[in-house]
């Protein structure tokens, strides 16, 4: 099912949006990824991935209310769509299928 192919970073972003649920916006997504995965995320890479996932139909976004704290600027909130959930399910099933196909003998060679 080619339509559900996700790159590694796309998968991470999509999973993070799902984790954050109602609080998934640019800064919170970036912070969550950096905290959970101990890896630096550039704002431009994140924005590119969010736009790409939205274009694929895996995410949808809407603007929140303007706040004085942000100088009147509105946050763009993201949510996982039904297609995004299907993509995540497919990716998880594919990875689990691969993990379960590794013969135990493979790990014996790794210990040597």
TIVEXPA-131828 format. One record per residue (C-alpha): x, y, z; residue number from 1. Coordinates in steps of 0.25 Angstrom, whole numbers, plus 5000, padded with zeros to 4 digits. Layout:
N
      u      v      w   fivex
      X      Y      Z     NUM
...
REM end
This chain:
112
      u      v      w   fivex
   5000   5000   5000       1
   5009   5011   4995       2
   4999   5022   4999       3
   5002   5019   5014       4
   5017   5021   5012       5
   5023   5030   5023       6
   5037   5035   5024       7
   5044   5034   5038       8
   5042   5048   5041       9
   5028   5049   5036      10
   5024   5037   5045      11
   5030   5044   5057      12
   5023   5057   5054      13
   5010   5049   5052      14
   5011   5041   5065      15
   5015   5054   5072      16
   5002   5061   5067      17
   4994   5049   5072      18
   5001   5049   5086      19
   4998   5064   5088      20
   4984   5063   5083      21
   4977   5076   5086      22
   4991   5084   5088      23
   4998   5080   5075      24
   5004   5093   5069      25
   5018   5096   5064      26
   5025   5099   5077      27
   5019   5088   5085      28
   5021   5078   5074      29
   5036   5082   5073      30
   5038   5082   5088      31
   5031   5068   5090      32
   5040   5062   5079      33
   5052   5068   5085      34
   5049   5064   5099      35
   5044   5050   5096      36
   5055   5046   5085      37
   5066   5055   5091      38
   5069   5060   5077      39
   5069   5074   5071      40
   5058   5078   5062      41
   5059   5090   5052      42
   5046   5099   5051      43
   5048   5099   5036      44
   5048   5083   5035      45
   5036   5082   5044      46
   5028   5092   5036      47
   5032   5085   5023      48
   5027   5072   5029      49
   5014   5077   5035      50
   5011   5083   5021      51
   5014   5070   5014      52
   5006   5062   5024      53
   4994   5072   5022      54
   4995   5071   5007      55
   4995   5056   5008      56
   4982   5057   5016      57
   4988   5051   5029      58
   4987   5064   5037      59
   4977   5075   5037      60
   4979   5089   5043      61
   4972   5101   5048      62
   4976   5114   5054      63
   4973   5116   5069      64
   4969   5130   5075      65
   4979   5141   5075      66
   4985   5144   5089      67
   4992   5156   5095      68
   5004   5147   5099      69
   5007   5144   5085      70
   5005   5159   5080      71
   4991   5155   5074      72
   4997   5144   5066      73
   4989   5132   5065      74
   4994   5117   5067      75
   4992   5107   5056      76
   4987   5094   5063      77
   4988   5081   5056      78
   4980   5068   5057      79
   4982   5054   5051      80
   4971   5050   5041      81
   4965   5037   5038      82
   4975   5035   5027      83
   4986   5039   5037      84
   4982   5028   5047      85
   4981   5018   5035      86
   4996   5022   5031      87
   5000   5020   5046      88
   4993   5007   5047      89
   4999   5002   5034      90
   5013   5006   5038      91
   5012   5000   5052      92
   5007   4987   5046      93
   5018   4987   5035      94
   5029   4989   5046      95
   5023   4979   5055      96
   5023   4969   5044      97
   5037   4971   5041      98
   5041   4970   5055      99
   5034   4957   5057     100
   5041   4951   5045     101
   5055   4953   5051     102
   5060   4939   5054     103
   5066   4937   5068     104
   5079   4932   5062     105
   5081   4946   5057     106
   5083   4951   5071     107
   5092   4939   5074     108
   5102   4944   5063     109
   5101   4958   5069     110
   5106   4953   5083     111
   5118   4947   5077     112
REM end
